[in-house]
Amino acid sequence: MIAVGLVAPPWLSAIAKADMIRMSRGGKPSSDTILVVCQFTGGNDGLNMVIPYADANYYKLRPTLGIPDSKSLKLDNQMALHPGLTEIHDFYKAGKVAIIQGVGYPNPNRSHFESMKIWQSASPDNHYVDGWIGRHLDQQLSVGPLNPVLAIGISNEQPLALRGEKVSVPCFASLKDVNALIGDPATQELLREVQGGSGSGGSSQAIVRNATDSALNAMEILSKQVQNYTPKEKYGTDQFGQGFQQIAQLIATSPATRVVYFSAGGFDTHANQINTQQTLYSQFSAAAAAFQSEMEAIGKADKVILLTFSEFGRRAYENGSGTDHGKAAPMFLIGSKVKGGLYGKVPDLSNLDQGDVPFQIDFRQVYATALDSWVGGDSEVVLGQKFESMPVFA
């Protein structure tokens, strides 16, 4: 399945108009760093992921779902990780994981749809209708053309985060879809004809035609490179294993790619939370570890940062065998250039906000840090206001 971002070719048109401008200016991407965004869809229970094990209130609120002190992976004398996150714990000890606690936004919404929309648009007041990464790419486009594979989504549909006013990022359910599209001569010819027509026409037609050819040629090259790459690590067959294997293939074979967006589901743990979390966290931890090891093996580790988020956390108290929709939760930044450690205050479970862990750090501050300090963007333009960067990069 190929997402709308590629089938309907507005992204080709955007590249078409911009390509010649950037070339004429001798422009190039402002940064060679790569941001990988991993979305935990469903509302990840951050309180069981990063555990305030030294707080007796945690076990009072979660008498059956609380992770026993003896099983948790200690970070310091107050906080610990879920036992499924073994490899992430090893990375943390190596200084490669920054855990930002209590992340959220003012007046939080417990609706999956509305809260995810807020996180992906980075607009709690609904001022923006497009996505934060899309606006970043629009900003880059304003100074010259973008490479067709500058950003790629691994998703069944294009996430709001990747939608811009001018750009439309290609998204694929899997990299096999790239091969299927490029490997079909009829589809290629149709796209070239729809976008550019035959060889005649005015200058605007020529620009569109030339850039369409450029875009399709770039995708054809990507397809061949991905097919010829053999992963250096072993990945699981689960959603995280397959997702991170494909991300590794993209980064290894596509030097122009600067943003990769990936989502994984299953985090809506209203019931059977203990088993579900153990499975999801173990899969994520193993896949992230294989990915990090692969980046180190191919010499890309200093250029890649992994950012995780979910639309909200869960309630502080358990509800049967699960937890209901909550508010704040931790975000992770993982990579060789991360300044590892815990950021933000330890959750105060004696001072809850309507039964939830209150937010203390606006998620847009984390986005601003990634934009300004990692991908070479301008967060004030993208987010509409200034957020102070956090000292999370070495």
C-alpha positions in Angstrom: 0.0 0.0 0.0 1.4 3.4 -0.9 0.2 6.5 1.0 -1.5 9.4 -0.6 1.7 11.5 -0.4 3.2 9.7 -3.3 0.2 8.6 -5.4 -1.2 12.1 -5.7 1.9 13.9 -6.9 1.8 17.4 -5.3 5.2 16.7 -3.7 6.6 16.3 -7.2 5.1 19.7 -8.1 6.7 21.3 -5.1 10.1 19.8 -6.0 9.5 20.8 -9.6 9.2 24.5 -8.9 12.0 24.5 -6.3 14.6 22.3 -7.8 16.0 24.7 -10.4 16.0 27.6 -7.9 18.1 25.8 -5.4 20.5 24.6 -8.1 20.9 28.1 -9.5 21.7 29.3 -6.0 24.1 26.5 -5.3 22.0 25.6 -2.3 22.2 22.4 -0.3 20.6 21.0 2.9 21.6 23.1 5.9 22.5 20.1 8.0 23.7 16.6 7.4 22.2 15.3 10.7 19.2 12.9 10.6 16.2 13.0 12.9 14.2 9.7 13.3 10.8 10.2 14.9 9.1 7.2 16.5 5.4 7.6 17.4 4.0 5.3 20.1 0.3 5.3 19.0 -2.4 4.8 21.6 -1.2 6.7 24.6 2.0 5.2 26.2 1.9 4.6 29.9 5.0 6.6 30.8 4.6 6.0 34.5 5.4 2.3 34.0 8.0 3.0 31.4 10.0 5.4 33.6 9.2 4.4 37.1 9.3 6.5 40.3 10.1 3.4 42.3 11.2 5.3 45.4 7.8 6.9 45.8 5.4 4.8 47.9 2.5 6.5 46.2 3.3 4.7 43.0 2.5 1.3 44.5 -0.6 2.6 46.3 -1.9 3.9 43.0 -1.0 0.7 41.2 -1.2 -2.2 43.6 -1.3 -4.8 40.8 0.1 -2.9 37.8 3.1 -1.3 39.5 6.4 -2.7 38.5 8.1 -4.4 41.5 11.2 -2.6 42.8 13.2 -5.8 42.4 12.4 -6.1 38.7 12.9 -2.5 37.7 16.1 -1.3 35.9 17.5 1.5 38.2 18.5 4.8 36.7 19.3 6.5 40.1 18.0 6.4 43.6 14.5 7.5 42.6 13.8 6.5 39.0 14.0 3.2 37.0 13.1 1.8 33.7 10.6 -1.0 32.9 12.3 -4.4 32.8 11.4 -4.8 29.1 13.8 -1.9 28.3 17.1 -3.8 28.9 19.0 -2.5 25.9 17.7 1.0 26.5 19.0 0.7 30.0 22.4 -0.2 28.7 22.4 2.8 26.4 21.4 5.0 29.3 24.4 3.8 31.3 26.5 4.6 28.3 25.2 8.2 28.2 23.2 7.7 25.0 19.7 8.2 26.3 18.1 11.5 27.5 14.8 11.0 29.3 12.7 14.1 29.4 10.1 13.7 32.2 6.6 15.1 32.5 6.2 16.3 28.9 2.8 17.6 27.7 1.0 20.8 26.9 -1.5 23.2 28.5 -5.1 22.2 28.9 -4.5 18.6 27.7 -7.0 16.6 25.7 -7.6 12.9 26.4 -9.0 12.2 22.9 -6.7 10.1 20.8 -7.5 12.0 17.7 -7.4 15.5 19.1 -4.3 15.0 21.2 -2.4 13.3 18.3 -3.4 16.2 16.1 -2.0 18.6 18.7 1.3 16.7 19.0 1.7 16.4 15.2 0.7 20.0 14.4 2.6 21.3 17.5 -0.4 23.6 17.9 -2.4 23.2 21.1 -4.6 26.1 20.2 -5.3 24.7 16.7 -3.6 27.7 15.1 -1.8 25.5 12.5 -3.5 23.0 10.3 -0.4 21.4 9.0 2.5 19.5 10.7 5.6 20.7 12.5 7.9 18.8 10.3 6.0 19.9 7.2 6.4 23.5 8.3 10.1 22.9 8.8 10.4 21.6 5.3 8.3 24.5 3.9 10.9 26.8 5.6 13.7 24.9 3.9 11.9 25.1 0.6 11.6 28.8 0.8 15.4 29.1 0.4 15.7 26.6 -2.4 14.5 23.2 -3.7 14.4 20.1 -1.6 15.7 16.7 -2.5 12.8 14.3 -3.3 13.9 12.0 -0.5 14.8 14.6 2.1 12.0 13.3 4.4 10.3 9.9 4.2 7.4 8.4 6.2 7.1 4.7 6.9 3.4 4.7 7.4 0.1 3.4 5.9 -1.0 7.0 5.5 0.7 10.4 5.6 0.9 11.6 9.2 -0.2 15.2 9.8 3.3 15.9 11.2 4.7 15.6 7.6 2.2 17.8 5.9 3.2 21.2 4.9 1.6 24.1 3.0 4.0 23.6 0.0 5.6 20.2 0.5 4.1 16.7 0.7 6.4 14.0 2.0 6.3 10.5 0.3 5.1 7.8 2.7 5.2 4.1 2.3 3.8 1.2 4.3 7.1 -0.5 3.6 10.1 0.0 1.4 8.7 -2.8 -0.8 6.2 -0.2 -2.0 9.0 2.0 -3.4 10.3 -1.0 -5.4 6.8 -1.8 -6.6 6.2 1.7 -7.9 9.6 2.2 -9.5 9.6 -1.3 -10.8 6.4 -0.7 -12.8 7.4 1.1 -16.1 3.7 2.0 -16.8 3.3 3.7 -13.5 6.5 5.7 -14.0 5.5 6.8 -17.5 2.1 7.8 -16.2 3.5 10.0 -13.5 6.0 11.6 -15.9 3.2 12.3 -18.4 0.8 13.7 -15.8 3.4 16.0 -14.3 5.3 17.1 -17.4 3.7 16.1 -20.6 5.8 15.4 -23.7 8.9 17.4 -24.6 7.1 20.5 -25.9 5.6 23.4 -24.0 6.5 26.6 -22.3 9.1 27.1 -19.6 6.8 26.3 -16.7 6.0 22.9 -18.4 9.7 22.3 -18.8 10.4 23.0 -15.2 7.7 20.7 -14.0 8.8 18.0 -16.4 12.5 18.2 -15.6 11.8 18.2 -11.8 9.4 15.3 -12.1 12.0 13.3 -13.9 14.5 14.3 -11.2 12.1 13.1 -8.5 11.3 9.8 -10.1 15.0 9.2 -10.9 15.8 9.9 -7.2 13.2 7.3 -6.1 14.5 4.8 -8.7 18.1 5.2 -7.3 16.7 4.8 -3.7 14.9 1.7 -4.7 18.0 0.1 -6.2 20.2 1.1 -3.2 17.7 -0.2 -0.6 17.4 -3.6 -2.4 21.1 -4.0 -2.6 21.8 -3.2 1.1 22.2 -6.1 3.5 21.4 -5.1 7.2 24.4 -5.7 9.5 22.2 -6.4 12.5 19.4 -8.9 13.2 16.0 -7.4 13.6 12.8 -8.9 14.9 9.7 -9.7 12.7 7.5 -7.4 14.9 6.4 -3.9 14.0 9.4 -2.3 15.7 12.0 -4.7 14.3 10.7 -4.3 10.8 10.3 -0.6 11.1 13.8 0.1 12.4 15.4 -2.3 9.9 13.8 -0.2 7.1 14.9 3.0 8.7 18.4 1.7 8.9 18.3 0.7 5.2 17.1 4.2 4.3 19.8 6.0 6.2 22.5 3.6 5.0 21.5 4.0 1.3 20.0 7.5 1.0 22.6 10.2 1.9 20.0 13.0 1.2 17.4 11.8 3.7 17.3 14.0 6.8 14.0 13.0 8.5 12.4 9.6 8.8 9.0 9.3 10.5 7.7 5.9 11.9 4.7 5.0 14.0 3.9 1.8 16.0 0.6 1.0 17.6 -0.8 -1.0 20.5 -0.2 1.4 23.4 -3.9 1.9 24.3 -3.6 -0.3 27.4 -7.1 -0.2 29.0 -6.7 -3.9 29.8 -4.0 -6.6 29.9 -1.4 -3.8 30.4 1.3 -5.9 32.1 1.7 -8.4 29.2 1.2 -5.8 26.5 3.8 -3.4 27.9 6.3 -6.2 28.4 5.9 -7.2 24.8 6.0 -3.7 23.3 8.9 -2.4 25.4 11.0 -5.5 24.8 10.4 -5.2 21.0 11.1 -1.5 21.0 14.3 -1.9 23.1 15.7 -4.7 21.0 14.9 -2.9 17.7 16.3 0.5 18.9 19.5 -1.3 20.0 19.9 -3.1 16.7 19.4 0.2 14.9 21.9 2.1 17.1 24.5 -0.7 16.6 23.9 -0.6 12.8 24.4 3.2 12.8 27.7 2.7 14.6 28.7 -0.1 12.2 28.1 2.1 9.1 29.7 5.3 10.6 26.4 7.2 11.0 26.0 7.1 14.8 27.1 10.7 15.3 24.6 11.9 12.7 21.4 10.2 13.9 19.1 11.0 16.8 15.9 9.0 17.7 13.0 10.9 19.2 10.0 9.1 20.7 6.6 10.5 21.7 3.0 9.4 22.3 -0.2 11.5 22.2 -0.6 11.3 26.0 0.3 9.3 29.1 -2.0 7.2 31.3 -3.8 7.9 34.5 -1.7 7.5 37.6 -4.1 5.0 39.2 -4.9 1.6 37.7 -8.3 0.6 36.5 -8.7 -3.1 36.7 -6.0 -4.6 34.5 -5.2 -1.4 32.7 -5.1 2.4 32.8 -7.2 5.1 31.3 -6.1 8.1 29.2 -4.0 10.6 31.0 -1.8 13.6 30.5 2.0 14.0 30.8 4.5 11.3 29.9 8.3 11.0 29.2 9.9 11.5 25.8 13.2 9.8 24.9 16.1 11.1 22.8 18.5 8.3 21.9 21.8 8.5 20.1 25.6 8.8 20.3 25.4 12.7 20.4 22.8 12.8 23.1 23.8 14.1 26.5 22.3 11.3 28.5 20.4 11.6 31.8 17.1 12.5 33.3 15.7 15.9 32.5 12.8 17.5 34.4 11.6 16.9 37.9 10.6 13.5 39.3 6.8 13.0 39.0 5.1 14.1 42.3 2.5 11.5 42.8 1.2 13.2 45.9 0.2 16.2 43.8 -1.8 14.9 40.8 -3.7 16.9 38.3 -7.2 15.3 38.2 -5.7 11.9 38.7 -2.9 12.5 36.2 0.8 13.2 36.3 0.9 17.0 35.6 2.9 18.3 32.7 6.0 20.3 33.5 7.8 20.6 30.1 6.0 21.7 26.9 6.6 19.2 24.1 7.2 22.1 21.8 10.4 22.8 23.8 11.6 19.4 22.8 10.7 20.0 19.2 12.4 23.4 19.3 15.6 21.7 20.6 15.5 19.2 17.8 14.9 21.8 15.2 17.4 24.4 16.4 20.1 22.2 17.8 20.0 19.2 15.5 18.3 19.5 12.1 19.3 23.2 11.4 15.8 24.7 11.4 14.2 27.8 12.9 11.9 26.7 15.6 10.4 30.1 16.2 9.2 30.2 12.6 8.0 26.6 12.7 6.3 26.8 16.1 5.1 30.3 16.0 6.8 31.3 19.2 10.2 31.0 20.9 11.0 28.0 23.1 14.3 27.7 24.9 16.4 24.8 23.7 17.3 22.1 26.2 20.9 21.1 26.8 20.4 17.5 25.6 23.0 17.3 22.8 26.7 16.6 23.5 
